[in-house]
Amino acid sequence: MRIVFFGTPAFAVPSFQALRRERYQVVGVVTQPDRAQGRSRSRLVAPPIKLEAEAAGLPVLQPPRPMGDVFLANLRRLEPDLAVVVAYGHILRSDVLSTPPLGMINVHASLLPRWRGAAPIQHAIIGGDAETGVSIMQLDAGLDSGPVLHRVATPIGPDETAGELAARLAELGAAALVDALSLLTGGVARPEPQDPAGATLAPKFDRDDARLNWSDEAEALARRVRAFDPAPGAWALHGDKPLKLFGAAASSQPGEPGRILAAGDRLVIGCGQSALSVREIQPAGRGRLPVADWIRGRGIAVGDRLG
């Protein structure tokens, strides 16, 4: 079976590696273009999956959007029987979906139909879900709406960040993908249609979504801090500059929303209900550091306010 792999971030790498480790014939990779980074935007950085593909000597396609005659011709030239999609970052049109004769399957980081969309990990944490998992599904023209071939569930740890959970789900997804392909090649796969009544959406977040609203209760704010760790980072204003917060937990100490109630090894900030205790911060233009180190250098004090 000839497989073409669609993927972009580090989340996709374990699945790609698992396919090659299991001796599946990966014939090419489709990923997003290299991105400009740095303050001058002059340094191009390749997607992690491109580096994996190049190390394996595989052809790489990097269309700005996966559409058009040129892209389709290049995809067909790879002669894939099946496509595997893992965190590629684009919705695929019907002419792309129909190119591999055996269709396309997707590794999705939720227990579908819950959390369809681009940010299922963050939404699961913010939503207070006790568990999440990975679904291996057949792609159709909808948004993560195709039949599910295989699901694997896992609990969400009480202090687990989105970055930590993503790393676990990437490995879980790689193993689930291999299991699903075994079912397919063995002719025993039983695709299960999703129940639309149970569907919830997980749209992408922007920077404004990561701003903390101190009128919210502390448990909800702690979940948001975990959901946006490591990126983009939950934030508030300290004076007129953004301050990112990490390592948060709810505290029973009451106080005015946004007011600094304690400043030592932890920063404790009043909320709409209880308070938020924070272990690490990241001031504008600097890296993450323990709260105690920042307090010594900046002089924030009890009674100051975050906006």
N, C-alpha and C positions, 0 to 999 in steps of 0.2 A: 504494500500500500504506500503510495507516494503522498506525503503530507506537506502542505505549506503552512507555515506558522505565522500568525498575526499577533504581535505584541509589542510593547514599548518599555514600561518601567521595570524596575528590579523585581516587582511582584511576578512578572512573567518568566523570569529566568529559571526557577526550579522546574516548571513544567517543560520548558524547552530541554533542559538537561535530562529530565526523566525520559522524554521521548528518545533521545539519543542513547541514553543508558540502556533502555529496553530494546534497542536496535530497530526502532522504527525508522523508515527512510524519509527523513526530512529533506526536502529538495529545494527549499528556499524560505526566506523570511521577509515579511512585510512589516515595516515599522514606520514611525513618524520621522520627519526630517530632523537632522541635528539642530540643536537649539543654541542661540547666542546667549552667553552668560558673561558675568563680570560687569563691573561698573560702566565700562565703555561699550559693552555688548559686542566686543570684537573677538571673543573666544568661542568657537563652536564646540559643543559637547555632544557626543553621540549617545543615543539611547542605550541603556545597558544591554538590551537584547541584540542590538547591532554588533556590539563587541563580541558577544557570544557567537553570533553567526559568522563573523569574519574569522574568529579563531578556529571555527570548524570548516572554513573554506566554502561557505555557502553563499549563493547569490542573495543580495539584499535589495529590496525595493523600498523606496522612501518617498512616496507621493505626498504632496501637501494634503490632498484628499483622495481617498481610494475610489476614484471614478474616472470616467473618460475612456476613449478608445485606446490611448497609449498604455494606460495602466492595465486595462483588460487584456490587451495583446501580450504585455509582459507577464501577466499572471498566467494566462493560458499557455505561454511558452514553457512554463514550469511543469505543465501536464499533471496537476495534482489530482489525486483521487478523492482526497478529503482535506479540509482546512481545520486547523485548531486555532481558536481565538482566545487570548488571555490578556485582558487589560490593554486592548489596542488603543482605545480612545476615540474611535469613530463608529457611527452607526453605518452598517454596510447595506448598500442598495441591492435590489433583487437580481440585477445582472451579475453582481459579484457573488452573491449567495448561491446562484445557480451554476457557477463555473465548475466547482468540483462535483463530479458525478455522485459522490456519496454525501454531499452536503458539507455543512460547517457545524462544528460543535464549540461551545464556549465554556470556559471555566469562570464561574461567577461567584463572588465572595459573599454570598448570603444563602439562606434557605428559602429559595423561591417557592411561592410568589412574593414573599416578603422582601422588601427593599430592592425593587427593580431600579436600575439606573447607575449613574457614574460613581456614587459615593456610598456604597452599602455599609462599609465598615464604620465610617463616622456616624451614619444615621443609626446603626444598631447600638452604638455606645450612647449617643445622645438620647435615644429612645428608652434607655434603661433595660434593654433586652438581656435576659439571663443567658441566652445562648445564641449562637449564630452558626455559620458553617460554610460549606462549599456546595454548589450545585453544578453538575455537568449537564448542559442542556443543548438541544438542537436549535440553531439559530433560525429565526424566521424574520419577516419584514417588520415585526413589532419591536418594542423595547423590552428585551429580556423576557419575552412572552412565550417562547417555544417550549415544546415538551421536554421534560426533565428525564435524563437517563440514569442519574445517580446523585444521591445526596449524602453528605457526611456532616454531622453536627458536632459542635464543640462548645463548652461553656465559655463565657466571657469572664475573665478574672475581675475581681472587684476593683483593682487598681490598674488594670491593663490599659495601656494607651493604644491609639490607633496604629502607631508604628509597630508596637509589639504584636498586636493582633494580626496585622497584615503579614508580618514575617511568619507567624504560625500558619495562617491560612494559605500562604503561598506554598508551603511544604505540604499541607493537607490537600490542597488542590492538585498538586503534582501527582500525589499517590492516587487521588480519586480519578484523575484523568486517565492514568494507566489502567485502572480497574474498568472504567467505562469503555475504553478502547478494546479491552479484552472481551467485554460483553458484546460489543459490536462485531468484532471479527469472529467471535464464536457463534454469532447468529442468535444469541439469547437475550439481546437487549429488549427491554419493554418500555418504550418511551411513555411517560405519564403526562397527560395534558395538565397544565396549570389551572387552578381554580381562580378565575378573575376576581371573585368576591373576596379572596384573601390577599389581593395584591396591594402593596404599598410602594410609594415612589421614593427614590433616594437621589434627588438631583444634586448636581455639583454645587459646592459652596464657593462663595467669593470672600474676599477679605472682610467685608462688613459683617458677614455672618459670624465671623470669629470674634467680634467685639462683645465683651461681657456686659450684661445689663444687671447692675447691682440690685435692682428691685426683685430679681428672680431669687428663688430659694437656693440654699447652699448646695444641696445634693445635685440639682440640675446644673448649676454652674461648674461643679467638680466634674460632672460628665462631659461638659463642653470642653473643659481644659484637657481632659484625656483624649477626647475625639480629635482635637486639633494639635496633638503632640505626635510627631515633631513639626508638622507643617499644616497650615500656615502659622500656627501658634495663636492660642486665645490671647486677647489683648485688651488693655484699657489705657486710658490717658493718665500720664503722670505729668501734671502741668500741661504743656501743649505737645508733649512727645508720647509716642506709643510705647507701652511697656508690655512685653509678652510674659505670660505666667505659665508655670509648669509645676507638676507634682502637687496637685491640689487635693484637698480632702475637706469634707464638711466639719465644722467645729460648732460646739454648742454655745459658744460665747455670743451673746446678743449685742447688736450695735447698729448705728445708723448706716444705711446702705452706702457703700463706697468709702466709708471712713476707716482709717487704719486703727485697729484696736490693739495690736501688738506688733512689735518689730524687733525680732531677735534671730534665732535660728530659722524661724518661719515668719512670714508676713501674714497677719490675720486681718481680713477685711470684712466689714459688716455687709450683710445681704438683706434681702426682703424677709428672709426667715433664717435664723442662725447666722453663721459666718463662714467664710472661706479661708482655709489655711493653705498657704503656698510655700513650697520648698525651694523652688528655683525661679529665676527671672531672667529676662533678656532685654536690656535697655536698647534703644534705637542705636544701630550702628555697631553693636557689640555682640559677643557670643553669650551663650547661657552661662550662668554662674550661680552659686548658692546665694540665698537671700542674705545671709550674714555678711558675705563679702561685699555685696552691693550696699548694704546699709552703712558699713564702715566708710565706704568711699563717697556715698551720696548724701548721707545725713537725713534720710527720711525718718520721720518720727511719728509716734502715736498722735493721732488727731489730724494728721494730713489726710487728704482725700484723693481717691482715684476716680476719674470720670469715665 
